[in-house]
Amino acid sequence: MPLFDHLGLTVSDLDRAFSQWNPVLTALGCETEGGELEGGVAWWRDGETELILYRARIDDEDPHRPETHRHGRVGWQHLAFAVDSREEVDRLHAIATSAGWTTVRDPKVYPRFSERYYASFVEDDDGIRLEFMHNPPREKPAD
C-alpha cells in the first residue's frame, strides 16, 4: 500500500487540463473514468497513488481566471515519474509535448545527480511541472 493515498491538484481549466494530462497518465498505465466527478477527474493504477485534478473555484466577486502556478514559489515544485529506461523518458516527453505541455528541459543526463540520471521536464498550461526520469542502480563491481 502506498504511503500517499491520493494527490489533488487544482487547475484553471479542467477540460483543457484533462486533454494535457490524460495522454501522459494513460501512457504511464493509469486509468480514468474520463468524466468529471464532484469537481475533479481522477487517474489510478493498482498499488499507486491516485492523482486527481480539481476545477478551480471562481469567486463570484472576482470572476477572473485563477492565476497559474509559478515554479519556484512556495507550494508545488514538481512531480517526478520514475520509468524503466531512457527510451521511456523520451517517449513520455514526446507524448506530453504532443498533448500541449511546454518543454522546460529536453531529455538529457543530469550528472549533478549522477551519471545515470536521465530526465526531462515539462509544464502544463497552468505551470504545473512534471519530470520523467530514469536512474538505474549502480552496477555492482565484478568479483
Buried (B, 14 or more C-beta within 10 A) or exposed (E): EEEEEEEEBBBBBBEBBBBBBBBBBBBBEBEBEEEBEEEBBBBBEEEEEBBBBBBBEEEEEEEEEBEEBEBEEEEBEEEBBEBEEBEBBBBBBEBBBEBBBBEBEEBEBBEEEEEBBBBBBBBBBBBBBBBBBBBEEEEEEEE
